[in-house]
Structures are given as C-alpha cells and as structure tokens.
Amino acid sequence: METKTFNRREFLATTGLATGAMMAAPAYSMRGAAGGKRRVALVGTGIRGITFWGRRLADQFGDILEFVGLCDINPGRLEYGKNYIGVSCPTFTRFEEMMTTTRPDLLNVTTVDSTHHEFIVKGLNMGADVLTEKPMTTDEVKCRQILEAERKTGRKLIVGFNYRWAPHFTKLKELLTTERVGRLTSVDFHWYLNTYHGASYFRRWHGLRDRGGTLLVHKATHHFDLLNWWIDSDPVEVYAYGKLEHYGSNNAFRGGKCRGCPHKNKCEFFWDITQNKTYMDLYVANEEYDGYIRDNCLWRKEVDIYDKMAVQIRYANDVQVSYSLTTYSPYEGWRIGFNGFDGRIDSWEGIPWRKDERINQAELHAQEMSQNEQEEASDYNEVMVMDNFGDYELIKIPMKGGGHGGGDRRLQDKLFRNPDAPDPYRHSAGSRDGAMSILIGIAARKSIEEKRPVKIAELTDLEPRVKRI
Ligand SMILES: NC(=O)c1ccc[n+]([C@@H]2O[C@H](COP(=O)([O-])OP(=O)(O)OC[C@H]3O[C@@H](n4cnc5c(N)ncnc54)[C@H](O)[C@@H]3O)[C@@H](O)[C@H]2O)c1
C-alpha cells in the first residue's frame, strides 16, 4: 500500500503521492491434503459463486487448487455456472451426494444467506474445512449450531470478509493500532447506499427477512466486522431503530417484475435486466426451475426488511459507536469519525463534496457489479487526522479497483497463495469474527422489535472480551 501524509502547508503545496509500506497475515489458513492441489467444492452457483469464488479462483489459482464439484438447487444455473467458471468437474443438485462423491478439502459456501449454516455445519461434519461468504448466518440459533460444529469437528471455518483487506481500511487500522489520536473513545460511522445499489437489495431475496436477515445482517455485517476489527474489542450491548418507509408496500403502484411492467415509464427504479447478458443467462434463462425473479418489483408487498437503520453499540473497552445505514441516497459512500483523547481521525469515500468527484451513480453501480478484475490506481482516498489544539495531517491512499478497493484480491491471495505470510493487523477472519459481526445485526433487529437494549451475551455462549482474540 502506498500512502503519503501531509501537514496543512505541505498539502497546499503539493499534489503528488509517495510510498509507505505494510501488510501481510495468518491465524486461519488452509492447506490441501498431502501437499497436493486443494480439492475445492462450491455450493451456490449464483453471481458471487461463479465469478469471485469460481472463475477467478480457477483462473488465478489453478496451479494450487482444483474444483472437484459444484452444487446448486437450480440445475440450469448450475450448468451455466460450470461453463462460466470453465471447469469440467461433476455437478450436483444434492449437496450430500457432492460431498460424499468428491470428498473436498475445502467447501465454499455462496448460497442465499439463510442457508449458509446448513452447508457449513454439514461440510464441517463431513470432514472439510469451510470458507463461507458473509454473513456467516442470519440468526443466533443457526450461529450457535455453526460454533458448535466447528468446536466438535476441529475443522476450520473462514469467513470471507473482503472489506478488511482494502488499503484504505487497513490504513485506518494501522492508525488505530498505533493510537495515533490517543485512546479511542467513540466512533461515528454512516453508510449510504445509492438508489441503484440500495434498490437492488429490494428486488430479490435480500428484501425478505427470512432469507437475508435484513440489511442489518446481510449488508451491515461488513461494517460491523470493520468496527470490531478497528476497535479491537467485542460488542457488549446494542440499541437500534429501523423502519421500512420507502420501498416495498410504500409506493402507490407496483408490477410483477420490471420486464414488461406497465408502470415502467413512470417508475424511476425501472431496471432493464435484458441489457445484461450474464444476468439473462444466469437468472432469466433459469426462472423455470425455481421461479427466482432477478428483476422483481421492489414495491412488492412481501418486502419486510428495514430501509433505514440507526444502531448504537457499546463495546467491552467502553468505546461507543453511532452507526446508520441508508438505502436510497443520491450517492454511494460512507463517512467515519474516530474520536480519541488526543484528536480525531476522519475518513470518507464517495462523498461528492469536491467537484472532480462528482461521478455518475449509474456507472459507478455498473462498475461495482461487474466484479471487474482490473486494479489500477486512478484516484486516492483520504484520511484526515487532527490533533487536539493542533494541526491536521492529510493521508492519501491510492484508490484501487478490482472489487472492494482491492480487498477481494488480497483476501484470496492470503487464503490460497500465501497462507503463512505474517498478519500484523490480523486481517484473517474466523468463526468468532463472523459471529461477532452478525450478532450486532441480530441484536439490533431484536432491539427494534422488542424496543430495548440487547446484550450480545444473550444470544450465544460467546463472552464479549475487552480485547479481541
Ligand atoms: N463479500 C461480498 O462482497 C459479497 C458480494 C456479493 C454476494 N455476497 C454473498 O454471496 C452469497 C451469494 O450471493 P449472490 O449475489 O451470488 O446470490 P445469487 O442469488 O446470485 O446466488 C445464490 C445461489 O444460491 C443458490 N441456492 C439457494 N439456496 C440453495 C440451497 N438450499 N442449496 C443450493 N443452492 C442454493 C441459488 O439457486 C443461487 O444460484 C450471499 O451470501 C451474499 O451475501 C458477498
């Protein structure tokens, strides 16, 4: 990672970038049996499975791993996925059959969130290590089943928290680890999903609480994991508010799906899936098998998740957090402020406060969704550190593409290419990290429903610790 820091005078006088250093990691790593190629099976051949954990792994890591089986309940998507990934392994619509036939070293779980636990638990019990997409699961009962299975089997569970690996987030971790602004006392963290990205969650299974656990779990698991990692302590208590007042039944009209919708000319959220060949081949062509409609109406009445959320979190080390998630913002971005005894660290991304940062939100969303592999520094992210009674320092971190600020690539390299590389900032995430992040969202959900503060220790047998392990 390259960074340069500036004080006020230097910043005004220069626009260049220079180098710094850092990074590396383990704690949780996986190896193939007897030094051979790792035998990988994947369940869930949707977009994330076939791209990031499919074709990308096959292309970039084919020398050290091989796909031995693919599974999905939708046979059409399974066949498309196999061709898309470019492998010749057998395919299965029955998970147990895949596991007993192929005996993988590693099972990759990329199904709908509410089903993760089933495959994680079975995979561990059937002798594989498991790598699951976030969120680890969607409720505390399933979470307990997962923790129990890992303890019982002694196998490893890794949660694919890619955000941690982004250079921008790593820089914040570095500043907090070195107590750059003294003892951390509170954090303000606000995440804005724009009307393209935010709306996309209400079109499909994410809009149903029993499939994605609400965005407090599905989406905010990323943000809560970052907070836990940055603050380096466990959450103790959560109080939250949330409401659905924009999407779902809140609109005056609704259709069946965007394709052929009679309201398309007046609906600002009309989305033409026919323009995306991959989505047409992966989803539309296979609707006949399971009725999964990718361009569903986001005004449909069964949507039952919140579209605005505000969460207060108290940590075991007494740090307090104010977090919010918005799903219909005109721009996509976030802001964070870390308050310490000696100063404050501010950072942000995507906030169009500078003229040259005004970007087309539709294009931005298309870029995000393309899971583009290119990683070129085109701009930079900023971190501003201000000392109490003092000056400020502006740190510039070159902005990388390639998925989640370059975090996606770094995560995979660490998992497969360099599992034993040092991990000074403890980027690698296991089941405890996976649990602690979803437990904040689960506690927030409970808090909204029961109108009371919810203790993390109520939910599982994990005891919050002042310093994370
Ligand atoms: N880390 C990230 O940045 C990131 C990005 C996108 C998605 N994800 C995660 O990846 C996972 C998949 O998301 P997606 O966007 O690919 O969704 P998707 O809807 O495109 O794919 C999900 C697939 O799971 C299959 N499936 C559902 N239930 C199943 C079952 N019981 N058995 C076998 N297959 C089943 C579906 O048929 C579908 O093919 C989700 O958990 C999501 O949270 C993570």
The ligand as an ORCA input file, in Angstrom:
! r2SCAN-3c Opt
* xyz 0 1
  N     -18.467    -10.329      0.163
  C     -19.128     -9.683     -0.767
  O     -18.767     -8.576     -1.079
  C     -20.329    -10.332     -1.432
  C     -20.812     -9.827     -2.645
  C     -21.922    -10.455     -3.226
  C     -22.512    -11.548     -2.594
  N     -22.007    -11.997     -1.418
  C     -22.627    -13.166     -0.738
  O     -22.574    -14.279     -1.611
  C     -23.718    -15.103     -1.426
  C     -24.409    -15.326     -2.763
  O     -24.863    -14.076     -3.273
  P     -25.247    -13.895     -4.818
  O     -25.333    -12.453     -5.079
  O     -24.352    -14.728     -5.646
  O     -26.718    -14.526     -4.832
  P     -27.444    -15.310     -6.016
  O     -28.881    -15.230     -5.717
  O     -26.939    -14.840     -7.326
  O     -26.923    -16.811     -5.837
  C     -27.331    -17.655     -4.799
  C     -27.332    -19.075     -5.331
  O     -27.594    -19.975     -4.239
  C     -28.447    -20.985     -4.740
  N     -29.128    -21.605     -3.622
  C     -30.077    -21.067     -2.828
  N     -30.464    -21.953     -1.892
  C     -29.755    -23.082     -2.113
  C     -29.711    -24.355     -1.495
  N     -30.508    -24.646     -0.460
  N     -28.849    -25.275     -1.980
  C     -28.034    -24.988     -3.030
  N     -28.043    -23.804     -3.673
  C     -28.885    -22.857     -3.211
  C     -29.379    -20.259     -5.693
  O     -30.018    -21.151     -6.586
  C     -28.417    -19.312     -6.388
  O     -27.860    -19.885     -7.538
  C     -24.600    -14.389     -0.395
  O     -24.398    -14.972      0.868
  C     -24.083    -12.970     -0.396
  O     -24.222    -12.348      0.866
  C     -20.921    -11.423     -0.840
*
